[in-house]
Amino acid sequence: MPALKAPAGHFTVLYFASASSYTSKNNETLPAPLPLSKLFDTLEEKYNGMKAKVLVSCLVTVNLEYVDIPEDCASEPVIKEGDEVAIIPPVSSG
């Protein structure tokens, strides 16, 4: 499967498991740049209730590297044009 190419000025968000179920999407593009600390707020604006129901327990990667979502930080990371962000909820095994 070829990598998704975000249009100019955007980055790609990939949704897995319950994040995909909640958004009814596997992926979408959002405008860049976006401070990493604003990612969950941006998704909450689009998908009301997602923060409490899905995002609080998710792992996040940017370009395949796990990142921590900063509360607020002077030198915080910024999601840039062309980046790939993955929202990865916990997976239960049984």
Secondary structure as UniProt FT lines:
FT   TURN            8..9
FT   STRAND          10..15
FT   HELIX           17..23
FT   STRAND          27..31
FT   STRAND          34..35
FT   HELIX           36..38
FT   HELIX           39..46
FT   TURN            48..49
FT   HELIX           50..53
FT   HELIX           55..57
FT   STRAND          59..62
FT   TURN            63..64
FT   STRAND          65..67
FT   TURN            74..75
FT   STRAND          78..79
FT   TURN            81..82
FT   STRAND          84..88
//
